[in-house]
Amino acid sequence: CGQDRVGQDRVGQDSCEQDSCEQDRAEQDRAEQDRAEQDRAEQDRVAQDSCEQDRCEQGGAAQDRCGAYARRVNIWLIAVGQRMPRWVDEAYAEYARRLPAQTPLRLKEIRPEARGSGIGADAAMEREAQRIEAALPPGCLRIALDEHGTRQTSASLAHELQRWRQDGRDVALLIGGADGLAPRLKAGADGLLRLSDLTLPHGLARVLLAEALYRAHTLLAGHPYHRA
């Protein structure tokens, strides 16, 4: 009996030590992630401060090397779909927060129309189109994501971002639901953007678009994020 108790105590002690080691490793991982995020935020802040200094030296409303102007241009990502997986929300938020105050990326989620019960794809897209239109900011530039849209490189998207800033209007990037965007939304858009030749889950499309916009901003800012 004594040996059994000793064995049980040793096993319990080993288990506690293992749990403690795992907790220590987890805390170290979290600390490293926090430091990495702080470093990225500091790099972004330094680049942003440099851009703002350039703009002040050139006279306020003059274009700085970031392509930014005095007026804020909001970029609205208006996407059909709600309750995305956690990794989608976290990855999207990571890139969205890195964009500068002059061109913030803002998300509006649109409730998808339930399929079935006699509702076809065309009717569902039309109902979603009405919700998208209700969410559009007045007088915005409309860019619809579509498989037949214009292919963009990182450099050409940076040029588009600069053009949006120069235009001065808010920009709405439209992502449709399971069946895409209603044809009339695409026909009435100011431009069509092809994000990839691949078929992408809509949640992943949000993340890729947010990263692409951040990369475009870093190209304009001369930030070392883009090294290609």
JOQUIMO-V867927 format. One record per residue. SS is DSSP state (a for helix, b for strand, c for the rest). Layout:
BEGIN
SS
SS
END
This chain:
BEGIN
c
a
a
a
a
a
a
a
a
a
a
a
a
a
a
a
a
a
a
a
a
a
a
a
a
a
a
a
a
a
a
a
a
a
a
a
a
a
a
a
a
a
a
a
a
a
a
a
a
a
a
a
a
a
a
a
a
c
c
c
c
c
c
c
c
c
c
c
c
c
c
c
c
c
b
b
b
b
b
b
c
c
c
c
c
a
a
a
a
a
a
a
a
a
a
a
a
a
c
c
a
a
a
c
b
b
b
b
b
b
c
c
c
c
c
b
c
c
b
c
a
a
a
a
a
a
a
a
a
a
a
a
a
a
a
c
c
c
c
c
b
b
b
b
b
b
b
b
b
b
b
c
c
a
a
a
a
a
a
a
a
a
a
a
a
a
a
c
c
c
b
b
b
b
b
c
b
c
c
b
c
c
a
a
a
a
a
c
c
c
b
b
b
b
c
c
c
c
c
c
c
a
a
a
a
a
a
a
a
a
a
a
a
a
a
a
a
a
a
a
a
c
c
c
c
c
c
c
END
